[in-house]
Amino acid sequence: MKSISKFPIILDGGMGRELESLGAPFKQPEWSAQALMDSPEFISQAHRNFIDAGAEVITTNTYALVPFHIGQQRYDERGAALIKQAAQLARTCIKDNEDIQVAGCIPPVLGSYRPDLFSTQQAQPIIDLHIQQQRNDVDFWLAETISSIAEAKLIKDLTAPTQKSTWISFTVKDNQTDVSVLRSGETVYDAVTQIAGQNVSAILFNCSCVEVMESALISAKEALNDLTDGKHILLGVYANNFPPIDEHHQANNGVTKIRADVSVEKYSQFAKTWLQAGASIIGGCCGVSPQHIQKLASIKYDNNQ
């Protein structure tokens, strides 16, 4: 894995909504997979837009390449080829820039925000396919929007043999409480304690509201402080720009509205609180645009002057 010399590391933003803004084919339940299947040139353009904004990591567009989004038949027929294509597109976009890394996305393969749907037996072959088809084109693994400890453990175990670093990004409940918890109800403290270390070199939080991320970081920092090898684990945040999502949310039933109250400037103010709380990786998830990422990159520039 290539190294980035200065912190914070700047991630990209939300692929789906950037595709929509570019006029790419975009709808549910296929989400960002629709453009890959119909007009892959839009995927490359979205990657380039985030790179031009200052992203130092671009994430492969494989999040929706699961039966949950594209259907079982299409997944069986085209899933492997589409996953490989997405990884290759990302790699091609950075071929002239050695400072950019490619994160191999491993999605919540049985459904976003639905820990109740998780099954190790059902998830393992899908995760294995994502690993096999991306491993030659990515610098490290980024497991995104993970709702439970069990799902994180499975991904940690399956990525370990690749000899690539793994970043696990959890999604937490959007209601603000004294104790930060995953969508499963398990505490962030317990999740970090059980997952951090070995091949997992970073713990992040994504696809939750901006308001709940600082609490998640505080809990994660506490857990790392209690681990003997926790000092070398990075922490990060890339929030979404959605209204709060509850346990009854159906992730592919419709296109969620973007919040009107979280501007580029407001998002960046939240990002500063994340940095103060211990984050060394920041970026954006659903609804976070290249303009948001450009502002985050300016924070990094100011911090390193």
C-alpha positions as CSV (number, residue, x, y, z in Angstrom):
1,M,0.0,0.0,0.0
2,K,1.3,3.4,-1.0
3,S,1.6,5.9,1.8
4,I,0.2,9.4,2.1
5,S,2.8,11.6,3.9
6,K,0.6,14.1,5.6
7,F,-2.7,13.9,7.6
8,P,-5.6,14.1,7.2
9,I,-6.0,11.7,4.4
10,I,-8.7,13.0,2.0
11,L,-11.2,10.5,0.7
12,D,-13.6,11.0,-2.2
13,G,-17.3,11.7,-1.9
14,G,-20.6,10.0,-2.9
15,M,-20.4,8.2,-6.2
16,G,-24.2,7.8,-6.7
17,R,-25.2,11.4,-6.4
18,E,-22.2,12.6,-8.4
19,L,-23.3,10.3,-11.2
20,E,-26.8,11.7,-11.0
21,S,-25.4,15.3,-11.2
22,L,-23.5,14.3,-14.3
23,G,-26.6,13.1,-16.0
24,A,-25.6,9.4,-15.9
25,P,-28.2,6.6,-15.8
26,F,-29.2,6.5,-12.1
27,K,-32.1,4.9,-10.3
28,Q,-33.0,2.5,-7.6
29,P,-32.5,-0.3,-7.0
30,E,-29.4,-0.4,-9.2
31,W,-28.0,2.8,-7.8
32,S,-24.5,3.5,-9.0
33,A,-24.3,0.1,-10.8
34,Q,-26.7,1.4,-13.5
35,A,-24.1,3.8,-14.9
36,L,-21.4,1.1,-14.8
37,M,-23.7,-1.3,-16.8
38,D,-24.9,1.3,-19.3
39,S,-22.4,4.2,-19.5
40,P,-19.2,3.4,-17.7
41,E,-17.5,6.6,-19.0
42,F,-19.5,8.5,-16.3
43,I,-17.8,6.4,-13.6
44,S,-14.4,7.6,-14.8
45,Q,-15.6,11.2,-15.0
46,A,-16.9,11.0,-11.4
47,H,-13.6,9.6,-10.2
48,R,-11.7,12.4,-12.0
49,N,-14.0,15.0,-10.5
50,F,-13.1,13.9,-7.0
51,I,-9.4,13.6,-7.8
52,D,-9.5,17.1,-9.2
53,A,-11.2,18.3,-6.0
54,G,-8.3,17.0,-3.9
55,A,-9.2,13.4,-3.0
56,E,-6.2,11.2,-2.3
57,V,-8.2,8.0,-2.2
58,I,-10.8,7.0,-4.8
59,T,-13.1,4.1,-4.0
60,T,-14.1,1.5,-6.6
61,N,-17.7,1.7,-7.8
62,T,-18.6,-1.8,-6.6
63,Y,-21.0,-0.9,-3.7
64,A,-24.1,-1.8,-5.6
65,L,-22.7,-4.9,-7.4
66,V,-24.6,-7.3,-5.2
67,P,-27.9,-9.2,-5.6
68,F,-29.6,-6.8,-3.2
69,H,-29.2,-4.0,-5.8
70,I,-28.9,-5.6,-9.3
71,G,-30.9,-8.8,-8.7
72,Q,-29.7,-12.4,-8.4
73,Q,-29.9,-13.3,-12.1
74,R,-27.9,-10.2,-13.3
75,Y,-25.4,-10.7,-10.5
76,D,-24.9,-14.3,-11.5
77,E,-24.5,-13.4,-15.2
78,R,-22.5,-10.2,-15.0
79,G,-21.4,-9.6,-11.4
80,A,-17.8,-10.9,-11.7
81,A,-17.1,-8.9,-14.8
82,L,-18.7,-5.7,-13.5
83,I,-16.7,-5.9,-10.3
84,K,-13.5,-6.3,-12.2
85,Q,-14.4,-3.5,-14.6
86,A,-15.1,-1.1,-11.8
87,A,-11.7,-1.8,-10.2
88,Q,-10.0,-1.4,-13.5
89,L,-11.7,1.9,-14.2
90,A,-10.5,3.3,-10.9
91,R,-7.0,2.1,-11.5
92,T,-6.9,3.7,-15.0
93,C,-8.0,7.0,-13.5
94,I,-4.9,7.2,-11.3
95,K,-2.3,5.8,-13.8
96,D,-0.6,9.2,-14.2
97,N,-0.8,10.1,-10.5
98,E,1.2,8.0,-8.1
99,D,-0.1,10.0,-5.1
100,I,-3.6,8.7,-5.4
101,Q,-4.6,5.4,-3.9
102,V,-7.5,3.0,-4.9
103,A,-9.6,1.6,-2.2
104,G,-11.3,-1.7,-3.1
105,C,-14.9,-1.3,-1.9
106,I,-16.4,-4.2,-0.1
107,P,-20.1,-3.3,0.5
108,P,-22.6,-4.6,3.0
109,V,-23.4,-7.5,0.6
110,L,-26.9,-8.4,1.9
111,G,-28.2,-4.9,2.3
112,S,-27.3,-1.5,3.7
113,Y,-28.4,-0.6,7.3
114,R,-29.9,-4.1,7.7
115,P,-27.9,-6.1,10.2
116,D,-30.9,-8.4,10.6
117,L,-30.4,-9.7,7.0
118,F,-26.7,-10.6,7.6
119,S,-25.8,-14.3,7.3
120,T,-22.2,-15.5,7.2
121,Q,-23.1,-18.4,4.9
122,Q,-24.8,-16.1,2.3
123,A,-22.3,-13.2,2.6
124,Q,-19.1,-15.1,2.3
125,P,-19.3,-16.1,-1.4
126,I,-20.2,-12.5,-2.4
127,I,-17.4,-11.0,-0.4
128,D,-15.0,-13.6,-1.9
129,L,-16.0,-12.6,-5.4
130,H,-15.4,-8.9,-4.6
131,I,-12.0,-9.7,-3.3
132,Q,-11.0,-12.0,-6.2
133,Q,-12.1,-9.6,-8.9
134,Q,-10.5,-6.4,-7.4
135,R,-7.3,-7.6,-5.7
136,N,-5.0,-6.9,-8.7
137,D,-6.2,-3.3,-9.1
138,V,-6.6,-1.9,-5.6
139,D,-4.1,-0.7,-3.0
140,F,-6.2,-1.6,0.1
141,W,-9.7,-2.7,1.1
142,L,-12.4,-0.4,2.4
143,A,-15.4,-2.2,3.9
144,E,-18.2,0.3,3.8
145,T,-21.4,0.9,5.8
146,I,-20.9,-2.2,8.0
147,S,-23.7,-2.6,10.5
148,S,-22.5,-5.3,12.8
149,I,-19.5,-6.8,14.4
150,A,-20.1,-10.2,12.8
151,E,-20.1,-8.7,9.3
152,A,-16.8,-6.8,10.1
153,K,-15.2,-10.0,11.5
154,L,-16.0,-11.9,8.3
155,I,-14.5,-9.2,6.1
156,K,-11.4,-9.0,8.2
157,D,-10.9,-12.8,8.0
158,L,-11.5,-12.9,4.2
159,T,-9.2,-10.0,3.3
160,A,-6.3,-11.1,5.6
161,P,-4.8,-13.6,3.1
162,T,-4.5,-10.9,0.4
163,Q,-1.7,-9.2,2.3
164,K,-3.4,-5.8,1.7
165,S,-4.4,-3.5,4.5
166,T,-8.1,-3.4,5.4
167,W,-10.1,-0.4,6.6
168,I,-13.4,-1.2,8.2
169,S,-16.1,1.6,8.1
170,F,-19.1,1.2,10.4
171,T,-22.4,2.9,10.1
172,V,-23.9,4.0,13.4
173,K,-27.4,4.9,14.5
174,D,-28.5,8.4,13.6
175,N,-30.2,9.2,16.9
176,Q,-27.9,11.0,19.3
177,T,-27.4,9.2,22.5
178,D,-24.8,9.0,25.3
179,V,-23.4,5.8,23.9
180,S,-22.6,5.5,20.2
181,V,-23.9,2.2,18.7
182,L,-23.9,0.4,15.4
183,R,-27.1,-0.2,13.4
184,S,-27.1,-3.6,15.1
185,G,-27.3,-2.0,18.5
186,E,-23.7,-3.2,19.4
187,T,-21.6,-0.4,20.9
188,V,-18.8,1.3,18.9
189,Y,-16.5,0.5,21.8
190,D,-17.1,-3.2,21.5
191,A,-16.8,-3.1,17.7
192,V,-13.5,-1.3,17.7
193,T,-12.1,-3.5,20.5
194,Q,-12.9,-6.7,18.5
195,I,-12.0,-5.5,15.0
196,A,-9.0,-3.2,15.2
197,G,-5.5,-4.6,14.7
198,Q,-3.8,-7.3,12.6
199,N,-4.7,-6.5,8.9
200,V,-7.3,-3.9,10.0
201,S,-5.3,-0.6,10.1
202,A,-8.1,1.9,10.2
203,I,-11.6,2.2,11.7
204,L,-14.0,4.6,10.1
205,F,-17.6,5.7,10.3
206,N,-19.7,6.4,7.2
207,C,-23.2,6.8,5.9
208,S,-24.6,8.3,9.1
209,C,-25.5,11.9,9.8
210,V,-22.9,14.5,10.5
211,E,-24.2,15.1,14.0
212,V,-23.5,11.6,15.3
213,M,-19.9,11.1,14.1
214,E,-18.0,12.9,16.8
215,S,-19.6,10.6,19.5
216,A,-18.6,7.6,17.4
217,L,-15.0,8.8,17.2
218,I,-14.8,9.5,21.0
219,S,-15.9,5.9,21.7
220,A,-13.5,4.5,19.1
221,K,-10.6,6.5,20.5
222,E,-11.4,5.2,24.0
223,A,-11.4,1.7,22.7
224,L,-8.1,2.1,20.9
225,N,-6.5,3.6,24.0
226,D,-7.5,0.5,25.9
227,L,-5.9,-1.8,23.3
228,T,-2.2,-2.7,23.6
229,D,-1.7,-2.1,19.8
230,G,-4.3,0.5,19.3
231,K,-2.0,3.5,18.9
232,H,-1.2,2.5,15.3
233,I,-4.8,2.3,14.1
234,L,-6.1,5.3,12.2
235,L,-9.6,6.7,12.7
236,G,-11.8,8.4,10.0
237,V,-15.2,9.7,9.1
238,Y,-17.1,10.2,5.9
239,A,-20.7,11.1,6.7
240,N,-23.6,11.2,4.4
241,N,-25.8,14.2,3.6
242,F,-29.1,12.4,4.3
243,P,-31.8,12.9,6.9
244,P,-31.6,10.4,9.8
245,I,-32.1,6.8,8.7
246,D,-34.0,4.5,11.1
247,E,-34.2,0.7,11.4
248,H,-37.2,0.5,9.1
249,H,-35.4,2.2,6.2
250,Q,-35.4,0.2,2.9
251,A,-32.1,1.1,1.2
252,N,-33.1,0.4,-2.4
253,N,-36.8,1.5,-2.3
254,G,-36.2,5.0,-3.5
255,V,-33.7,7.9,-3.9
256,T,-33.3,9.6,-0.5
257,K,-33.5,13.4,-0.5
258,I,-30.3,15.4,0.2
259,R,-30.4,17.6,3.3
260,A,-30.7,21.3,2.5
261,D,-29.2,22.4,5.9
262,V,-25.7,20.8,5.4
263,S,-23.9,23.1,3.1
264,V,-20.3,22.8,2.0
265,E,-19.2,25.1,4.7
266,K,-21.3,23.4,7.4
267,Y,-20.0,20.0,6.4
268,S,-16.4,21.3,6.7
269,Q,-17.1,22.7,10.2
270,F,-18.2,19.2,11.3
271,A,-15.1,17.8,9.7
272,K,-13.0,20.0,11.9
273,T,-14.7,18.6,15.0
274,W,-13.9,15.1,13.7
275,L,-10.2,16.0,13.3
276,Q,-10.2,17.4,16.9
277,A,-11.8,14.2,18.1
278,G,-9.0,12.1,16.6
279,A,-9.8,11.5,13.0
280,S,-6.9,11.4,10.5
281,I,-9.0,10.4,7.5
282,I,-12.0,12.5,6.3
283,G,-14.2,12.4,3.2
284,G,-17.8,12.1,2.2
285,C,-20.5,9.5,1.6
286,C,-23.9,9.8,-0.1
287,G,-24.7,13.3,-1.2
288,V,-21.2,14.7,-0.5
289,S,-20.0,16.3,-3.7
290,P,-16.6,17.3,-5.2
291,Q,-17.2,20.8,-3.8
292,H,-17.4,19.4,-0.3
293,I,-14.2,17.4,-0.9
294,Q,-12.4,20.5,-2.3
295,K,-13.2,22.3,1.0
296,L,-11.9,19.3,3.0
297,A,-8.7,19.4,0.9
298,S,-8.3,23.1,1.8
299,I,-8.5,22.2,5.5
300,K,-5.6,19.8,5.0
301,Y,-3.6,22.4,3.1
302,D,-4.2,25.0,5.9
303,N,-3.3,22.5,8.6
304,N,0.1,21.7,6.9
305,Q,1.2,25.2,6.3
